[in-house]
Amino acid sequence: MSNRSLPSTFLKNTAQNGIGRYVCQMQRVTLKFCKTWGGSRGMRDFIENHLLDFVRANPGVVVYLKPRRHRNAVIAAQYLNGRSESVDCNNMDKDEICKWMEFQRTRSGEQIIRFRKPWHTDTPSVQGIWHPFLNKDPSVNLRTFPDKTLSEYNDPEMSATEKLKLMAQQFENVKIVEDSQDKESEV
């Protein structure tokens, strides 16, 4: 299957699972196998050795066993969103089946799709994506850190104290100029 034939979409999060309490999205799983056929040997080993551990670790998942005559072993998972996924386990050993069970358990149930872009916005901008160095001077790239000049706080607005000091300095300059003019006029 080529990459172009997969359905595509933008990146999105499914119901924000895990922000509050994590809810396993797999609702039920049906293990279909044959009691005598050789292709189901791995599934039978999984059922005998690992199924009880899986059930104890995942009490929210309902597990059904469905014996069928002379058919391939299959893992059929159903998810809370109503979707179903199946994995053909013909001639797999029990370790591979353990991995597929864990894969199915940790899935969201959404269809696997190709992403169009790694990001998406509903209000696109011609400016591009914001990043921390967007409006910074490019010379920052050549500095060695820690740099004392970059770690200082530069307030773009003067404080009231600085404004008063500047006014006082200007007043003193004006007074000195007036005094010198007075002295010249006396001579």
N, CA, C and O of each residue as an XYZ file, in Angstrom:
748
protein
N       0.856     -1.180      0.000
C       0.000      0.000      0.000
C       0.896      1.236      0.000
O       1.763      1.367      0.864
N       0.704      2.113     -0.927
C       1.527      3.315     -0.997
C       1.061      4.335      0.039
O      -0.054      4.265      0.554
N       1.941      5.272      0.323
C       1.661      6.291      1.318
C       0.555      7.233      0.872
O      -0.141      7.801      1.714
N       0.377      7.414     -0.442
C      -0.643      8.320     -0.957
C      -2.052      7.753     -0.837
O      -3.015      8.518     -0.804
N      -2.197      6.436     -0.770
C      -3.536      5.861     -0.715
C      -4.114      5.855      0.696
O      -5.302      5.583      0.870
N      -3.293      6.150      1.709
C      -3.819      6.251      3.069
C      -4.638      7.526      3.212
O      -4.294      8.545      2.612
N      -5.701      7.491      3.985
C      -6.407      8.739      4.239
C      -5.510      9.689      5.023
O      -4.664      9.246      5.799
N      -5.688     10.984      4.827
C      -4.825     11.953      5.494
C      -5.656     12.967      6.257
O      -6.815     13.219      5.926
N      -5.052     13.543      7.276
C      -5.709     14.547      8.099
C      -4.665     15.398      8.780
O      -3.467     15.162      8.623
N      -5.110     16.395      9.542
C      -4.218     17.220     10.332
C      -4.078     16.601     11.725
O      -4.912     15.793     12.134
N      -3.045     16.972     12.434
C      -2.778     16.468     13.768
C      -3.855     16.948     14.737
O      -4.208     18.127     14.739
N      -4.384     16.030     15.567
C      -5.363     16.390     16.581
C      -5.269     15.397     17.732
O      -4.706     14.314     17.576
N      -5.808     15.755     18.863
C      -5.743     14.919     20.051
C      -7.111     14.289     20.276
O      -8.135     14.952     20.111
N      -7.135     13.014     20.651
C      -8.391     12.307     20.843
C      -8.886     12.498     22.267
O      -8.325     11.922     23.200
N      -9.905     13.280     22.443
C     -10.618     13.456     23.711
C      -9.697     13.825     24.864
O     -10.101     13.721     26.022
N      -8.480     14.248     24.583
C      -7.507     14.672     25.595
C      -7.404     13.658     26.721
O      -7.455     14.017     27.897
N      -7.257     12.392     26.357
C      -7.178     11.305     27.328
C      -5.858     11.396     28.082
O      -4.800     11.524     27.467
N      -5.913     11.333     29.394
C      -4.720     11.380     30.213
C      -4.519     12.712     30.895
O      -3.641     12.824     31.750
N      -5.307     13.748     30.551
C      -5.159     15.033     31.221
C      -5.691     14.923     32.645
O      -5.054     15.414     33.577
N      -6.817     14.305     32.824
C      -7.336     14.076     34.165
C      -7.020     12.660     34.604
O      -6.012     12.418     35.267
N      -7.861     11.748     34.240
C      -7.685     10.332     34.570
C      -7.609      9.566     33.269
O      -8.415      9.790     32.367
N      -6.642      8.657     33.160
C      -6.497      7.877     31.935
C      -7.599      6.830     31.864
O      -7.870      6.138     32.845
N      -8.227      6.715     30.712
C      -9.245      5.703     30.461
C      -8.770      4.856     29.298
O      -8.542      5.372     28.204
N      -8.620      3.561     29.527
C      -8.206      2.653     28.460
C      -9.287      2.656     27.385
O     -10.464      2.451     27.681
N      -8.885      2.889     26.136
C      -9.848      3.024     25.056
C     -10.331      1.675     24.517
O     -11.349      1.613     23.827
N      -9.599      0.586     24.830
C     -10.039     -0.725     24.370
C     -11.144     -1.227     25.291
O     -10.935     -1.370     26.495
N     -12.305     -1.491     24.735
C     -13.475     -1.893     25.509
C     -13.523     -3.405     25.694
O     -13.761     -3.901     26.795
N     -13.294     -4.124     24.608
C     -13.317     -5.592     24.681
C     -12.381     -6.161     23.636
O     -12.104     -5.531     22.615
N     -11.898     -7.366     23.909
C     -11.038     -8.058     22.969
C     -11.501     -9.506     22.889
O     -11.785    -10.138     23.906
N     -11.574    -10.018     21.671
C     -11.973    -11.401     21.444
C     -10.788    -12.147     20.849
O     -10.254    -11.762     19.810
N     -10.386    -13.222     21.523
C      -9.294    -14.061     21.043
C      -9.908    -15.269     20.352
O     -10.514    -16.126     20.995
N      -9.745    -15.328     19.031
C     -10.311    -16.426     18.246
C      -9.176    -17.391     17.917
O      -8.107    -16.968     17.477
N      -9.405    -18.691     18.131
C      -8.349    -19.683     17.932
C      -8.957    -21.052     17.669
O     -10.155    -21.260     17.862
N      -8.109    -21.994     17.223
C      -8.515    -23.379     17.021
C      -7.845    -24.231     18.090
O      -6.667    -24.036     18.387
N      -8.578    -25.168     18.667
C      -8.036    -26.005     19.741
C      -7.014    -27.026     19.243
O      -6.195    -27.510     20.024
N      -7.056    -27.357     17.953
C      -6.178    -28.430     17.467
C      -5.240    -27.995     16.356
O      -4.212    -28.643     16.160
N      -5.528    -26.960     15.636
C      -4.765    -26.599     14.457
C      -3.403    -26.009     14.837
O      -3.312    -25.303     15.841
N      -2.359    -26.271     14.077
C      -0.997    -25.850     14.397
C      -0.774    -24.352     14.303
O       0.083    -23.820     15.009
N      -1.512    -23.658     13.460
C      -1.351    -22.212     13.313
C      -1.791    -21.436     14.537
O      -1.421    -20.272     14.694
N      -2.581    -22.063     15.418
C      -3.066    -21.401     16.640
C      -2.242    -21.772     17.870
O      -2.643    -21.453     18.990
N      -1.102    -22.437     17.691
C      -0.309    -22.884     18.835
C       0.142    -21.700     19.701
O       0.083    -21.779     20.928
N       0.589    -20.611     19.077
C       1.024    -19.434     19.833
C      -0.113    -18.820     20.626
O       0.089    -18.393     21.763
N      -1.308    -18.769     20.046
C      -2.475    -18.221     20.747
C      -2.837    -19.093     21.935
O      -3.162    -18.576     23.004
N      -2.786    -20.419     21.762
C      -3.086    -21.306     22.883
C      -2.053    -21.139     23.998
O      -2.415    -21.145     25.174
N      -0.777    -20.991     23.649
C       0.259    -20.756     24.666
C       0.028    -19.429     25.387
O       0.200    -19.338     26.602
N      -0.363    -18.403     24.629
C      -0.655    -17.111     25.251
C      -1.810    -17.239     26.234
O      -1.748    -16.696     27.337
N      -2.856    -17.948     25.847
C      -4.031    -18.106     26.717
C      -3.651    -18.850     27.990
O      -4.094    -18.485     29.079
N      -2.832    -19.893     27.859
C      -2.451    -20.683     29.030
C      -1.493    -19.941     29.958
O      -1.585    -20.095     31.176
N      -0.577    -19.141     29.415
C       0.492    -18.562     30.237
C       0.335    -17.083     30.563
O       0.764    -16.661     31.637
N      -0.257    -16.280     29.692
C      -0.241    -14.828     29.878
C      -1.608    -14.169     29.980
O      -1.695    -13.000     30.354
N      -2.668    -14.883     29.660
C      -3.986    -14.245     29.620
C      -4.435    -13.761     31.001
O      -4.977    -12.662     31.116
N      -4.221    -14.554     32.043
C      -4.641    -14.138     33.389
C      -3.873    -12.898     33.840
O      -4.449    -12.032     34.500
N      -2.589    -12.792     33.502
C      -1.831    -11.586     33.846
C      -2.399    -10.363     33.119
O      -2.511     -9.286     33.705
N      -2.756    -10.532     31.844
C      -3.341     -9.428     31.081
C      -4.673     -9.000     31.690
O      -4.945     -7.805     31.805
N      -5.502     -9.962     32.080
C      -6.828     -9.656     32.641
C      -6.685     -8.941     33.984
O      -7.414     -7.988     34.259
N      -5.749     -9.394     34.822
C      -5.547     -8.741     36.129
C      -5.008     -7.318     35.963
O      -5.376     -6.423     36.723
N      -4.153     -7.113     34.990
C      -3.576     -5.787     34.776
C      -4.565     -4.815     34.131
O      -4.399     -3.603     34.264
N      -5.583     -5.314     33.438
C      -6.546     -4.468     32.716
C      -7.974     -4.856     33.082
O      -8.656     -5.504     32.287
N      -8.442     -4.471     34.277
C      -9.789     -4.883     34.686
C     -10.905     -4.215     33.884
O     -12.041     -4.687     33.917
N     -10.612     -3.125     33.161
C     -11.636     -2.439     32.380
C     -11.849     -3.026     30.999
O     -12.722     -2.569     30.261
N     -11.064     -4.034     30.636
C     -11.168     -4.640     29.311
C     -11.833     -6.005     29.451
O     -11.392     -6.838     30.243
N     -12.893     -6.231     28.683
C     -13.583     -7.517     28.696
C     -12.894     -8.430     27.687
O     -12.665     -8.037     26.543
N     -12.563     -9.648     28.110
C     -11.864    -10.601     27.242
C     -12.783    -11.775     26.955
O     -13.309    -12.407     27.872
N     -12.974    -12.063     25.666
C     -13.760    -13.214     25.235
C     -12.835    -14.212     24.552
O     -11.918    -13.813     23.835
N     -13.064    -15.501     24.766
C     -12.360    -16.569     24.065
C     -13.352    -17.245     23.141
O     -14.442    -17.630     23.564
N     -12.976    -17.390     21.876
C     -13.890    -17.958     20.901
C     -13.166    -19.059     20.119
O     -12.463    -18.771     19.150
N     -13.336    -20.321     20.539
C     -12.716    -21.405     19.767
C     -13.449    -21.616     18.442
O     -14.679    -21.606     18.399
N     -12.670    -21.811     17.338
C     -13.222    -22.047     16.018
C     -12.420    -23.175     15.384
O     -11.218    -23.291     15.622
N     -13.058    -23.986     14.598
C     -12.375    -25.139     14.009
C     -11.651    -24.766     12.727
O     -12.235    -24.176     11.818
N     -10.374    -25.117     12.665
C      -9.544    -25.010     11.466
C      -9.524    -23.601     10.867
O      -9.672    -23.430      9.656
N      -9.341    -22.612     11.713
C      -9.254    -21.220     11.269
C      -7.999    -20.585     11.870
O      -7.430    -21.104     12.831
N      -7.578    -19.471     11.302
C      -6.424    -18.732     11.827
C      -6.760    -18.111     13.183
O      -7.917    -17.804     13.471
N      -5.727    -17.933     14.008
C      -5.902    -17.222     15.276
C      -6.007    -15.728     14.977
O      -5.271    -15.199     14.144
N      -6.932    -15.054     15.666
C      -7.192    -13.639     15.417
C      -7.395    -12.926     16.742
O      -8.030    -13.458     17.652
N      -6.844    -11.704     16.849
C      -7.153    -10.800     17.961
C      -8.103     -9.752     17.401
O      -7.727     -8.996     16.505
N      -9.330     -9.695     17.914
C     -10.328     -8.710     17.464
C     -10.613     -7.764     18.629
O     -11.203     -8.166     19.632
N     -10.191     -6.504     18.490
C     -10.362     -5.515     19.558
C     -11.459     -4.532     19.176
O     -11.570     -4.132     18.017
N     -12.272     -4.143     20.164
C     -13.312     -3.138     19.965
C     -13.038     -1.991     20.930
O     -12.690     -2.215     22.089
N     -13.197     -0.765     20.446
C     -12.824      0.424     21.202
C     -14.047      1.241     21.590
O     -15.141      1.026     21.067
N     -13.857      2.175     22.506
C     -14.957      2.995     23.015
C     -15.572      3.891     21.943
O     -16.738      4.271     22.056
N     -14.814      4.232     20.913
C     -15.366      5.081     19.854
C     -16.163      4.288     18.823
O     -16.655      4.869     17.856
N     -16.305      2.955     19.009
C     -17.108      2.131     18.123
C     -16.326      1.431     17.021
O     -16.887      0.603     16.303
N     -15.055      1.742     16.874
C     -14.240      1.104     15.835
C     -13.752     -0.256     16.301
O     -13.648     -0.514     17.500
N     -13.451     -1.131     15.331
C     -12.914     -2.465     15.597
C     -11.636     -2.648     14.799
O     -11.524     -2.166     13.672
N     -10.679     -3.343     15.383
C      -9.418     -3.651     14.726
C      -9.147     -5.136     14.907
O      -9.419     -5.696     15.969
N      -8.609     -5.776     13.870
C      -8.291     -7.200     13.928
C      -6.850     -7.421     13.509
O      -6.328     -6.743     12.624
N      -6.213     -8.394     14.170
C      -4.843     -8.775     13.835
C      -4.845    -10.276     13.595
O      -5.279    -11.045     14.452
N      -4.357    -10.695     12.424
C      -4.245    -12.114     12.113
C      -2.986    -12.649     12.788
O      -1.884    -12.185     12.496
N      -3.135    -13.607     13.676
C      -2.028    -14.144     14.469
C      -1.633    -15.546     14.027
O      -1.159    -16.333     14.846
N      -1.815    -15.875     12.764
C      -1.483    -17.202     12.273
C       0.026    -17.444     12.388
O       0.821    -16.631     11.914
N       0.419    -18.543     13.007
C       1.803    -18.973     13.195
C       2.653    -17.986     13.986
O       3.872    -17.965     13.817
N       2.050    -17.172     14.842
C       2.815    -16.297     15.741
C       3.074    -17.032     17.040
O       2.273    -17.864     17.466
N       4.215    -16.715     17.675
C       4.463    -17.312     18.990
C       3.836    -16.430     20.066
O       3.328    -15.348     19.773
N       3.877    -16.900     21.311
C       3.160    -16.195     22.387
C       3.759    -14.820     22.678
O       3.034    -13.923     23.108
N       5.062    -14.628     22.456
C       5.669    -13.321     22.696
C       5.184    -12.282     21.688
O       4.937    -11.132     22.051
N       5.051    -12.679     20.441
C       4.512    -11.769     19.427
C       3.059    -11.416     19.738
O       2.633    -10.277     19.552
N       2.315    -12.396     20.206
C       0.910    -12.132     20.549
C       0.826    -11.188     21.741
O      -0.062    -10.336     21.792
N       1.753    -11.330     22.718
C       1.803    -10.391     23.854
C       2.037     -8.965     23.358
O       1.400     -8.027     23.837
N       2.948     -8.802     22.401
C       3.237     -7.471     21.860
C       2.033     -6.894     21.124
O       1.735     -5.707     21.251
N       1.333     -7.744     20.344
C       0.152     -7.261     19.623
C      -0.982     -6.913     20.589
O      -1.725     -5.961     20.352
N      -1.120     -7.675     21.671
C      -2.152     -7.355     22.669
C      -1.845     -6.011     23.328
O      -2.748     -5.204     23.546
N      -0.575     -5.772     23.643
C      -0.195     -4.490     24.254
C      -0.386     -3.347     23.259
O      -0.817     -2.258     23.638
N      -0.068     -3.590     22.000
C      -0.289     -2.573     20.970
C      -1.765     -2.226     20.860
O      -2.120     -1.048     20.817
N      -2.625     -3.227     20.816
C      -4.067     -2.984     20.712
C      -4.598     -2.303     21.969
O      -5.485     -1.454     21.884
N      -4.063     -2.667     23.135
C      -4.538     -2.077     24.393
C      -4.190     -0.593     24.475
O      -4.985      0.192     24.992
N      -3.036     -0.198     23.983
C      -2.597      1.195     24.116
C      -3.081      2.099     22.986
O      -2.853      3.307     23.038
N      -3.734      1.559     21.980
C      -4.250      2.382     20.887
C      -5.465      3.176     21.321
O      -6.136      2.829     22.293
N      -5.743      4.250     20.587
C      -6.924      5.063     20.877
C      -8.148      4.541     20.147
O      -9.270      4.929     20.471
N      -7.956      3.677     19.177
C      -9.069      3.193     18.389
C      -9.290      3.997     17.132
O     -10.091      3.610     16.281
N      -8.583      5.126     16.999
C      -8.689      5.927     15.785
C      -7.993      5.208     14.647
O      -7.067      4.426     14.864
N      -8.441      5.477     13.440
C      -7.848      4.876     12.264
C      -6.435      5.420     12.076
O      -6.200      6.611     12.284
N      -5.496      4.566     11.686
C      -4.136      5.011     11.423
C      -4.136      5.756     10.099
O      -4.515      5.211      9.063
N      -3.700      7.026     10.150
C      -3.764      7.888      8.984
C      -2.449      8.625      8.805
O      -1.632      8.705      9.722
N      -2.259      9.160      7.614
C      -1.070      9.937      7.287
C      -1.346     11.395      7.645
O      -2.408     11.930      7.331
N      -0.364     12.039      8.317
C      -0.517     13.447      8.665
C      -0.101     14.315      7.490
O       0.915     14.053      6.846
N      -0.881     15.340      7.214
C      -0.534     16.271      6.144
C       0.599     17.180      6.572
O       1.526     17.428      5.800
N       0.532     17.677      7.795
C       1.564     18.563      8.341
C       1.764     18.193      9.805
O       0.858     17.640     10.428
N       2.945     18.490     10.369
C       3.142     18.200     11.786
C       2.426     19.184     12.704
O       2.415     18.973     13.917
N       1.828     20.251     12.174
C       1.086     21.229     12.962
C      -0.092     21.720     12.135
O      -0.113     21.580     10.912
N      -1.071     22.298     12.823
C      -2.253     22.826     12.139
C      -2.856     23.940     12.970
O      -2.859     23.878     14.199
N      -3.365     24.956     12.297
C      -4.067     26.030     12.977
C      -5.328     26.368     12.191
O      -5.363     26.252     10.966
N      -6.341     26.779     12.901
C      -7.578     27.180     12.241
C      -7.492     28.604     11.705
O      -8.269     28.978     10.826
N      -6.556     29.409     12.223
C      -6.361     30.771     11.756
C      -4.922     30.915     11.262
O      -4.054     31.336     12.028
N      -4.652     30.577     10.007
C      -3.276     30.638      9.512
C      -2.762     32.070      9.417
O      -3.543     33.011      9.277
N      -1.452     32.226      9.493
C      -0.816     33.527      9.452
C       0.277     33.513      8.397
O       0.924     32.487      8.187
N       0.489     34.645      7.732
C       1.556     34.734      6.748
C       2.913     34.877      7.417
O       3.944     34.760      6.754
N       2.928     35.129      8.728
C       4.192     35.343      9.436
C       4.930     34.046      9.711
O       6.135     34.081      9.963
N       4.274     32.932      9.675
C       4.927     31.669      9.972
C       4.747     31.281     11.432
O       3.987     31.915     12.165
N       5.452     30.234     11.847
C       5.323     29.706     13.203
C       6.186     30.525     14.151
O       7.326     30.854     13.822
N       5.657     30.856     15.322
C       6.425     31.584     16.316
C       7.420     30.641     16.968
O       7.106     29.474     17.205
N       8.608     31.132     17.257
C       9.597     30.404     18.050
C      10.343     31.420     18.906
O      10.261     32.616     18.626
N      11.076     30.987     19.954
C      11.670     31.929     20.908
C      12.673     32.907     20.298
O      12.897     33.976     20.866
N      13.277     32.576     19.171
C      14.284     33.441     18.573
C      13.733     34.238     17.391
O      14.506     34.718     16.562
N      12.426     34.385     17.301
C      11.803     35.000     16.133
C      12.267     36.441     15.921
O      12.664     36.791     14.810
N      12.229     37.280     16.945
C      12.590     38.688     16.806
C      13.923     39.006     17.449
O      14.173     40.162     17.791
N      14.776     38.035     17.624
C      16.082     38.246     18.238
C      17.121     38.577     17.180
O      16.973     38.249     16.003
N      18.181     39.239     17.639
C      19.301     39.566     16.782
C      20.041     38.285     16.403
O      20.301     37.467     17.286
N      20.392     38.071     15.138
C      21.074     36.834     14.746
C      22.448     36.658     15.379
O      22.987     35.551     15.381
N      23.021     37.730     15.916
C      24.337     37.596     16.551
C      24.273     36.755     17.824
O      25.309     36.318     18.325
N      23.074     36.525     18.351
C      22.923     35.683     19.543
C      23.400     34.260     19.249
O      23.856     33.562     20.155
N      23.298     33.829     18.002
C      23.714     32.475     17.640
C      25.207     32.256     17.835
O      25.641     31.123     18.042
N      26.001     33.322     17.772
C      27.452     33.197     17.844
C      27.999     33.423     19.247
O      29.208     33.302     19.450
N      27.171     33.741     20.204
C      27.622     34.012     21.570
C      27.933     32.730     22.319
O      27.416     31.666     21.980
N      28.762     32.830     23.319
C      28.997     31.711     24.239
C      28.227     32.005     25.514
O      28.278     33.116     26.042
N      27.534     31.028     25.990
C      26.674     31.207     27.151
C      27.324     30.604     28.371
O      28.069     29.637     28.212
N      27.107     31.091     29.568
C      26.249     32.223     29.941
C      26.885     33.549     29.555
O      28.091     33.739     29.714
N      26.075     34.457     29.052
C      26.513     35.770     28.608
C      25.893     36.814     29.524
O      24.673     36.870     29.679
N      26.754     37.654     30.138
C      26.279     38.628     31.125
C      25.373     39.689     30.496
O      24.401     40.120     31.117
N      25.684     40.110     29.275
C      24.870     41.158     28.662
C      23.467     40.663     28.308
O      22.514     41.441     28.340
N      23.331     39.379     27.971
C      22.011     38.856     27.632
C      21.184     38.520     28.861
O      19.959     38.433     28.777
N      21.841     38.330     30.006
C      21.098     37.955     31.203
C      20.607     39.171     31.980
O      19.861     39.021     32.948
N      21.017     40.382     31.569
C      20.532     41.583     32.247
C      19.120     41.917     31.787
O      18.728     41.630     30.656
N      18.362     42.537     32.705
C      17.001     42.942     32.367
C      17.045     44.310     31.705
O      17.610     45.251     32.263
N      16.464     44.426     30.540
C      16.402     45.693     29.820
C      14.953     46.127     29.736
O      14.168     45.568     28.969
N      14.601     47.134     30.534
C      13.246     47.656     30.507
C      13.157     48.687     29.392
O      13.939     49.638     29.377
N      12.231     48.525     28.467
C      12.151     49.467     27.349
C      11.689     50.851     27.783
O      11.944     51.820     27.069
N      11.021     50.984     28.924
C      10.515     52.253     29.392
C      11.345     52.723     30.584
O      11.752     51.914     31.418
N      11.588     54.001     30.661
C      12.350     54.542     31.797
C      11.449     54.585     33.024
O      10.248     54.839     32.934
N      12.073     54.326     34.182
C      11.298     54.404     35.421
C      11.150     55.866     35.826
O      11.816     56.740     35.271
N      10.285     56.125     36.782
C      10.050     57.498     37.239
C      11.317     58.069     37.864
O      11.603     59.254     37.690
N      12.078     57.256     38.586
C      13.315     57.715     39.201
C      14.326     58.123     38.132
O      14.991     59.151     38.261
N      14.438     57.324     37.089
C      15.370     57.654     36.007
C      14.950     58.939     35.300
O      15.803     59.735     34.907
N      13.649     59.151     35.134
C      13.160     60.380     34.498
C      13.495     61.609     35.358
O      13.896     62.650     34.839
N      13.326     61.470     36.676
C      13.652     62.587     37.571
C      15.140     62.890     37.558
O      15.532     64.057     37.569
N      15.984     61.848     37.534
C      17.430     62.061     37.476
C      17.813     62.774     36.184
O      18.653     63.674     36.197
N      17.208     62.383     35.079
C      17.487     63.028     33.803
C      17.050     64.488     33.811
O      17.761     65.352     33.298
N      15.879     64.768     34.394
C      15.399     66.146     34.487
C      16.313     66.982     35.370
O      16.589     68.141     35.060
N      16.784     66.400     36.468
C      17.686     67.129     37.366
C      19.006     67.413     36.666
O      19.571     68.497     36.813
N      19.498     66.440     35.904
C      20.748     66.626     35.179
C      20.597     67.730     34.129
O      21.494     68.556     33.962
N      19.480     67.745     33.433
C      19.244     68.792     32.442
C      19.112     70.158     33.113
O      19.575     71.164     32.575
N      18.480     70.194     34.287
C      18.314     71.442     35.023
C      19.673     71.971     35.473
O      19.923     73.174     35.410
N      20.557     71.068     35.928
C      21.898     71.488     36.339
C      22.672     72.014     35.141
O      23.387     73.007     35.272
N      22.554     71.384     33.976
C      23.244     71.860     32.778
C      22.745     73.241     32.387
O      23.536     74.095     31.987
N      21.453     73.469     32.498
C      20.874     74.771     32.168
C      21.389     75.813     33.149
O      21.718     76.929     32.745
N      21.465     75.463     34.455
C      21.908     76.396     35.486
C      23.370     76.750     35.276
O      23.761     77.905     35.448
N      24.188     75.755     34.901
C      25.613     76.009     34.669
C      25.781     76.929     33.471
O      26.623     77.826     33.505
N      25.005     76.732     32.415
C      25.081     77.588     31.232
C      24.655     78.999     31.587
O      25.283     79.952     31.128
N      23.608     79.170     32.388
C      23.137     80.491     32.797
C      24.191     81.184     33.641
O      24.424     82.381     33.472
N      24.840     80.447     34.558
C      25.866     81.036     35.413
C      27.053     81.516     34.584
O      27.597     82.590     34.840
N      27.450     80.732     33.602
C      28.583     81.129     32.762
C      28.227     82.349     31.921
O      29.089     83.191     31.673
N      26.975     82.464     31.478
C      26.551     83.630     30.708
C      26.523     84.866     31.611
O      26.871     85.959     31.165
N      26.110     84.705     32.879
C      26.091     85.810     33.819
C      27.503     86.321     34.086
O      27.726     87.528     34.179
N      28.470     85.384     34.211
C      29.846     85.777     34.471
C      30.442     86.516     33.266
O      31.209     87.464     33.436
N      30.093     86.087     32.068
C      30.599     86.761     30.868
C      30.013     88.153     30.730
O      30.690     89.067     30.259
N      28.772     88.325     31.131
C      28.149     89.637     31.005
C      28.703     90.611     32.042
O      28.670     91.822     31.821
N      29.212     90.108     33.171
C      29.774     90.978     34.204
C      31.142     91.503     33.766
O      31.522     92.613     34.138
N      31.854     90.754     33.015
C      33.208     91.150     32.611
C      33.181     92.124     31.489
O      34.234     92.561     31.026
